[in-house]
Amino acid sequence: MPGKISEKVAILVSGGVDSSVALALLKEAGFDVTAFYIKIWLEDELAFLGDCPWEEDLAFVRVVTERLGVPLEIVPLQKEYWDRVVAEAINEVKVGRTPNPDMLCNSRIKFGAFYDAIGTGYAKIATGHYAQVEEKSGNFFLKKAPDPVKDQTYFLSQLSKSQLSRAIFPIGEYAKPEVRALAEKFQLPNAKRKDSQGICFLGKIPFNEFLRHHLGMKLGPLVEFETGETIGEHPGFWYFTIGQRGGIGLSGGPWYVVGKDTETNTVFISHAEHRAERARDRVLVRDLNWFNEQPEDGAMLSVKLRHGPKEYPCQVQWQDDKTLEVFLQKETDAGVASGQYAVFYRDDYCLGGGTIS
């Protein structure tokens, strides 16, 4: 893993197996490491949802750090989370876009506000992400993890160059079964603990529950796109994203969300055979972030339109200095939604990405 043993390393721990194994690997390698738990549970905002999920997480963190003999500090960043991540996510949903809070969480909190909070005494920040950082001739490159399903470079694509230069991902070279095996080797109490599937700032709380608290419900029509016929009702367009299949609640499916009208609170749905007719073979991407040089006009790359192993071969064309048009080469995608991120790759390296407009 990158970094010098003499450097002080701050590692973010969550109570899960990934960050715990990352901590154990750093400790085994001889790094001067301090563990930090970011407290971002929004107690006032989410009290209606029940007990704080962070208490169980923190209990695991305490046991792991005590067992490994690593000091632990708790950093409260609730306000920063609200201002930099949650508020923007809510605003994006209100206007019909599909935000990615985890993307903002990494760039604005884990490698942003957290670094500011702990000061400059730590040369590196480590996390339990499945990704790798390589340094070549003074430049830092983000490389995919060998496990394509667990690879998390997509979520890290909005880090700045300086943030990437400070990052260490100790488990980035391992597949998930290997990480579980390492947890057993280190005798970690969470070796068999299930992975969290929640949004970063909500932990185990479903995102729709959070939206229901802030945006409420507003009944609107479910309209079949091809016929214009209203065939059902929905609780608010903000609960749906383009390409969504589950949660529509109609018989005769499967149904897919193919469009939304935010002014009339209408959600358009279609069957699979018609959905494919509106699949897109090109998208516009703005607010671009590159780790090193931006791709040349006409470059052949691959692109991820959402987190996961799926990549599309593509050619990119600059429309202006801020807008990239992406042409999918072999397939189309029926689930592209404004506000999502397009992330670009050349071979095993993530170049950066931006938001789909």
N, C-alpha and C positions, 0 to 999 in steps of 0.2 A: 504494500500500500504506500502511497506517496507521503512525503513528510519526513522530517528529520526527528530522530528519537529525542533530541535535546529540546524540541519545540513543545510548548504547552498546547494541549488540544482540549477544546470544549466539545463534549458530545451531547447531543440531544437524545434523551431517552424517554420512551412513552409507556413502558410497562409491557410492550410486546416482545416477541422473541427476536425480531430482526435487530432492533436497536440494542437489545441486551447482548446478543452475540457480537455485534459491532464493538460494544464496550469491552467485552471479554478479549476480543482479538487485539484491540489497542493495548490493553493492559498486558497481555501476553507478549506483545512485541516490545514492551518497555517504554511506551510513551508516558509522559507526565500528563495524565488525563484527569479532568474533572467532569462529572456528570451534571447535566442541567435538565430539569423538568420545567417546561413552559406551562404555566397555569393560564389557560384561556377559556375555561368553562364559564359561560356567560350566566352567572347565577341569577341575576335579577331578570334577565330576558327569558330564561328557560326554566325558571322554578316551577312553572305550571306542568312541566313534563315529568317531574318526579325527582328521584334522588340523583345527586351529582355523579356522573359516571367516572369522573377523574379520581374519585377516592380509591376505587379498586385498582386503577392503573398506578396510582402513586404508591399504593401498598406493595405492588410487585416491584416497582422501581426501588423502594427502600430495601427490600430483601436482596435484590440483585446487587445493588451497590455495596451493601454491607458484606455480602459474601465475597465480592471481588476486592474489597478494601479500597474503594474509590470514593472520594468525597462527593457529596450531592448538594446541589443548591436548587432552590425553587425560584423561578423568575415569573412574576405576575405580568402578563401582557394582554389582559382583557381589553383595555381601551384601544391598544394598538390593533388588536384583532378586529375589533368592531369597526374602527375608523378605516383601516386599510384593506380589509377583506370582506367582512360581513355586509357592511353598508353598501359596498359596490355590488356585491352579489345580488342583494335585494333590488337595487336600482336596475340592474341588468334584466332581472326577471320581470320587473314591472313594464319594461318596454318591449317585452317579447323575445329577448335574446336568451341564449343558453350559456350562463357563466360557468367557469371552472374554478371554484374556490380553492381547490388544492394547488392549482398553478400559482395563484396569488399568495397562498400560504407560504410556499417555498421562497419565492423571491422577496416578498415584503416582510415576512415574519422570521422564518427559521434562519435565513441568511441575511436578513435586513434588520428589523427592530431588535432581534435577539443579539446580534453582533454589537449593535449600538449600546445595548443595555449592559453587556458584560465588559465593555471597554476593549482596548487594543492589546491587552496582556496575553491574548491567545492567538497564536499564529494560524491555527486551523480550526474549522468547525466540522465535526463528524456527525453523520446521521446513519440510519439504517436503510438508506435507499439502495435499490438494486441498480447500480450504475457505476461507471469507472471514470477516473480523471487521469489523463496522460499529459505529461509536460514534454514538449519538444521545442528546443531552441528558444526557451523563454515564453512560449505560448502554451496555453492550457486547452485541452480538447476533452469534450464529453463523449465517452464511448459507451456503447450499449453493454448491458450485462449479458452473459452467455445464455441465460434462460429468457427466451423471447416473451413468454407469458408474464413473468415477473418484472421484466425490464421497466424501469421508471424514468428513463431519460425524457420521455414525453413531458412529465410533470416538472422536470428541471430545466426545460428549454428557455425559460424566461429569466434565468439567473444572469446577472451581468458578468462581464469578464473578470472583474475583481472578486466577485462572489465565488465564481468557479475556481479561481486561483487559490482560495482559502478552503475549498471543500475536500473532505476525505470521505470515501464510502467504503468502509472496511469489508462489507459483505458483497461488494459489487462483482467479484469474480466467482461467486458461488451460486449454485441453483438452490431453490428452496429446500429440497430434501437434505442437501448438504448443510444448510444452516440449522435445520432441526437436529441433525446429527451432532453438529458442533455444540448446540445447546445442551444435549445429553452429555457430551464430553465434559463441558464446563460445569455440569450439574446445576443448571439454572432452573429455578422453580417454575418458570413459564415455558419450559421446553415444549410442552404439549398444549399451550394456551392457543385458542383460536385467534386468527387474524381479525382485526377490526375492519369492518366494511363501510364505516360511516364517513361522511364528509369531514374534512380535517378539523373544522372548528366546532363540530357537533358531536364528535365521537360516535357513540352508538345510536344517536337520535336520527331518525329518517328526515331527510331534507324537506319532504312535504309537510311534516309536522311543524317544522320551523316556519315554512311559508304560510301555513294555515294561521299561525299565531300572528304573523305580521301583516299578511295580506287578506286574511279571511277567505270567505267564499262568495262567489258571485255567479249564479247560475247562467249558463249560456248554451247555445245550440251546438250539438254535434252534427255536422253536415257532411253527407257523402259528396265527395269532390266531383265525381262524374255527373251526378244527377241534380245536385243542388238541393236534394231532399234532406230535411231535418229528421234524423232517425234516433235521436237521443239527446241527453242533457249532460252537461259537465259542470264541475264546481268552480271553474275559473281557468282561463287560458294559461295562467302562470304555472299550473301543475303539469303541463305537457310540453314536450320537446319534439322537434321534427325527427321522424324515424321511430318514435316510441311505439311499442306494441302492447305492453302490459298496462293495466290500469284504466282501460277505456270502458270496460264493463258492458259490452254489448254482445249479444249472441250473433251467430252467423259469421264469425270471424275466421281466421285472424284479421283484425283491423290494424291499420297503422296510421299514425298522425302524419299528414303530408303538408299541413299548412296551418297558420293561425292569423286571425285578423284581430289585432289588439283593440281597435276602436269599437268593433261590434261585439267583442268577446266571443268570437266564433272559432271553433276548432274544426278543421277539415280532416276527414279520415277517408281511407281507401283500402281496398283489398290488395293483396300482394301483387297480383298480376297487373293492376293499374298503377300501383306504387312504382313499379320498375319503369313505367313509361316516363316518369318525371325525375328519374335519377339523373344526377348531374355529372358531367365530365370535365367541368372546370369551375374554379372558384377564385375569388379575389381575396387577397390576404393583406392586411395592413398592420400597423403598430409592430413592425418587425424588430426582432432582436437576434443578433448574430454573435457567436462567440469569437470568431476570427473574421476572415474576409467573407463578405456576402457573395452569393453565387453569381456567376456571370450570366448575361442575357442568353437565353436558350439552353441553359445547363440542364442536363438529364440527371434527375435525383430520384429519391423516393420520398413519400410523404405519409405521415400518419394524420388522420383526421379526428382521431380520438385515441384514448389510451388503450393499449392492447397490442397484440402481435401483428395485426393487419397493417401492411404498408402497400401503397400504390406507386408503381413507377409513374413518373411525371416529368414534364418539361416546364420550365418556368420562364416567364417573359415579364420584364419590367414595364409597367404602364407609365410610371413616373418614379421619382426617387423614393416614394413612400408606399407604393402599391405594387404588389407582385401578382400576376395572373398565373394560375397553376392549371395545367392541362393534364388530366389523367389519361394515361396512355393505353391501358388495356382493359380497364373496368370503369364502371360508373358507380356512384354512391348515392343512395336514396335518402340518407340520413343527415346530410349536411345542414347545419343550422348556424345562423348568424350568432356571433359571440363565442363559438367554439374556437379551438386553437388548431392551426395547421402547423405541424412540426416536420422539419426537413432533415433528411439523412443522405450521406454519401458513404456507401458501404456500412461499416459498423459505427460510424461517427455521426453524432447529432450536431447539425450546423447551427440550429436555432429555429425560430418560428415566429408566428404572429397570429392575430385574430382574424377569423373569417368574417367578411362584411357582406 
